[in-house]
């Protein structure tokens, strides 16, 4: 059997971990079919866990500047793709709920949604124009979200 751990001393760094009580032992039934006893781990004996490795040092100089620029570019790409998807979804919602085409906001969103549809505006032709717009522009919004996330991830990988 192993020896009990030494009591902590005043200079020990992990005194709190060494003073924690060990879990109570459960009585076991000893039969011929029971598996052999496993050796006790160091955690159950109340010994301190090994120390975690130190955190990496702070990055300074040109590497830090480059990391900041790359993070900023990734955020701009993510924001732009989400904004494009929002415009496409707004246009689809305006069309589904039959917004007034003479309204300035409808015209503004429609003028932005046409070039942002990336050729998917006439991909499917359904019986109802509202469903056609919802499906086609919703698909274009999904494309913007996926492509924007992928491009932002690739940009973030450029950081050291």
Residue pairs with C-beta under 8 A, 6 or more apart in sequence:
2 40
2 45
4 45
5 18
5 45
5 46
5 47
7 18
8 14
8 15
8 18
8 19
12 18
13 51
14 48
14 49
14 51
17 48
17 49
18 46
18 47
18 48
20 46
21 46
22 44
22 45
22 46
23 44
28 34
42 49
43 49
59 67
59 160
63 160
66 159
66 160
67 159
67 160
70 155
70 156
70 158
70 159
71 156
71 159
73 155
74 152
74 153
74 155
74 156
75 152
77 148
77 151
77 152
77 155
78 148
78 149
78 152
80 148
81 144
81 145
81 147
81 148
81 149
81 151
81 152
82 144
82 145
82 148
84 116
84 141
84 144
84 148
85 141
85 142
85 144
85 145
85 148
86 141
87 109
87 112
87 113
87 116
88 113
88 116
88 117
88 137
88 138
88 140
88 141
88 144
89 137
89 138
89 141
90 109
90 113
91 109
91 110
91 112
91 113
91 133
91 137
92 133
92 134
92 137
92 138
92 141
94 106
94 109
94 110
95 129
95 130
95 133
95 134
95 137
96 130
96 131
96 133
96 134
98 130
99 106
100 106
101 107
101 110
113 137
114 121
116 140
116 144
117 136
117 137
117 140
118 140
118 143
118 144
120 136
120 137
120 139
120 140
120 143
121 136
121 137
121 140
122 136
123 136
123 139
124 132
124 135
124 136
125 132
126 132
126 135
